[in-house]
Amino acid sequence: YINSAVLFDDTRPTASISDPVQNAFKQTAFTISGNVSDPDPDGGGPLGASNVSTVSVSIERLGTAQCYVWGGGFTAPCPNFIPAFGTQPGPWTLTLPNNPYANGEKYIVVSSATDFALNRQNVFTPATSSNTFTYDNALPDSRVTFPDGTQVRSAVANINGTAANDPAREFPLQGVAVSIGRVIGPTTSYWDGVGFNSVAVEIFEPAAFVGFSSGVWSYSTPPLTSGLRYLLRSKATDYAGNVENFAAIPQISFLFDESKPTAAIAGLNGAAPGAYHMNLSPITGSAADNPMINAGLATIPAGQGVQSRVYELATNKYWDSVLQTFTVDDGNAAWFTADSGTPGNWSSTVLGLDVGVRNGRQYRIQTRARDLSVPANLGPSSNGVDSDFTLNKDSWTVTIDTVPPTANIITPPNLSIRPIITSIAGTALDALAGVPDGGTNLVEISIQEIAGGNAFWNGSLAAPPVGTFTATTETFYPLSGLVGGGATISAGNWSVNIPNPGLFQDAYTYKVRVRARDAALPTGNQQPLGPTISSITFTRDVGA
C-alpha cells in the first residue's frame, strides 16, 4: 500500500525589488536585492503554498533592447533572467561579478519568481518588480560667479553661482553648498552659519539651488568687514552621491571695502585756504582711501577720483562748470572733476571761476573722493563711515576780496616845513581782508628829492643823505625792511621812525609816497601806482 499526497498550487509568486528603488541614481556597482513571496492559495484555509523555487533577474539597458549577460555586458536579447540568491519567502540578492554599467545610461531591473508548482510570475509592476535606475559616476561641477574676484566690492547682497552635472545627460543635482573664508593675516576662518568660527577645516553651508533647469544657486551673504579679504568656493552633490572635487577648483578671492575715502582742500590759487581770497582757481588738495587695506582711489580725471563744487551763499547757487556761471540749484549736479595730478595730490583748474566770483561775497568750496570699489564708495566723509563734510578740511567758506586798501600819510603833513623829521606815519585801511596788525611788510614807502636834488631814496635810514639818496628810479620799500626804523602797524595806523635827523638835508624838499597791500590770499591786493596814490611833500628847514 502506497500513501501518496499531492499539493495543488495554482497561485503565482511575486518577487519585488528594494534596491534599486524606482528612478534611483547609482554611482558604483551594487547588489540588487528584494523580497519574494508565494501567496497562500486559499488565504489560510487547508491549502498551502508550494513556496518559491527560483528568483531571477533581468537587467536591460534602456533604449537598446539588450540585456545583461553574466560576467559580460549587455549583449543578449531581452529578457535574459539570471538566478538570484534566496528562494524561500524572504529576501533575495544578486551581486554581479563585474560592473557593466556605463555613465549616463538608464537601466531597467526586472525580478521574476517561480514556485515549486512551476507557477511563474507574469506581472511586473513598475516600482515593485520593474525598477528603473540611472548610472551616474561623473562628478558634478559648480562655480562661484559673483563675486568673481575681479573687483573690490563695497556691497555683496548675495553670493551667486552655477552648477551642473553631466551636461550631455542632463542629470539633476541634489544641491550646492558654498564656503566663505575670512582672511586675517595668515589665518583663514570659515563661516559656519553663525559666525566665522572655523579655522581648522573648510566649512560648506547649503546654498539655495534654484534647480536643474536654471542651473543657478545663491547664498545670502553674511556680515562682512571692510578691509578684509574673503575666499569663496562651491561644492555640488548629485543624486547618485557624487561630490564635486572642490579642492581642485581655486577659491575666488575678493577684497571687501565699504569705507568712504576722505579728501582735503590744501590750496586756493596756490595759497592755503583762509578767510579772504582774491580768487579761487586752481583748487588743489589731497585724498586718501580707507581703511588700511582698500580699493584705492579712482584715477584723475577719467575715473572722477576727486570732485569739487563751489557754492555762492548770496545767491544760493552752485557754479556751473559748463556755462561758467552760478546757476545750478542742485548740489548733486554741481560736482566737477579734478583735471590733473594724482588722487593724493590733485588740482582743479576751474575755467571762468575767477571772473565769476564777486568782491565781498562768500563762497563755500567742497571736495569729495571716489574709490575703485564696485559700487564706488563716494565721499564726503569725516571718518570713512559717515557722509559728513569736515569744516576747514574738505569744506571751506571764504570771502572774495579784490579791492586794494587805501593808504595815506599823516605825518609829516603835506606841504609842511619842519626843522627835523623824526617819523613818517599814516593809515592803511581796507574794508575786507584788512592790513593786519604787525603787517609792516604790507605797507611800502618811497622818497624822492624834488627840490635841492632829484635823486631817489635807496631804502637806508642811515645818515648822511649822501649815502641814502643815490637811486635814479623810484622803489617802494616795505616798512618791515627798514633797519632801525622800529616800524609798527596797529588798527590801520602805521609809522616808521627816522633815527637819524640828518637823513634829510636842509633846504631840500621831499616827496613821500605810500602804498599798501591787504591780507587777501594769495598775494594781497596792492594799490596800483598812479596819480591817486597817496603822497605828501615837505621841506626841511633847520631854522624853521
Buried (B, 14 or more C-beta within 10 A) or exposed (E): EEEEEEEEBEBBBBBBBBBBEEEBBBBEBBEBBBBBBBBEBEEEEEBBBBBBBBBBBBBBBEEEEBBBBEEEBBEBEBBBBBBBEBBEBEEBBBEBEEEBBEBBBBBBBBBBBBBBBEBBBEEBEEEBBBBBBBBBBBBBBBBBBBBBBEBBBBEBEEBBBBBBBBEEEEBBBBBBBBBBBBBEEEEBBBBBEEEBEBEEEBBBBEBEBEEBEEBBBBBEBBEBEBBBBBBBBBBBBBBBEBBBEBEEBEBBEBBBBBBBBBBBBBBBBEBEBBBBBBBBBBBBBBBBBBEEBBBBBBBBBEBBBBBBBBBBEEEEBBBBBEEBEBBBEEEEEBBBBBBEBBBBEBBBEBEBBBEBBBBEBBBBBBBBBBBBBBEBBBBBBBEBEEEEBBEEBBBBBBBBBBBBBBBBBBBBEBEBEBEEBEBBBBBBBBEBBBBEEEBBBBBBBBBBBEEBBEBBBEBBBEBEBEEBBEBEEEEBBBBBEBEEBBBBBEEBBBBBBBBBEBBBBBEBBBBBBBBBBBBBBBEBBBBEEEEEBBBBBBBBBEEE
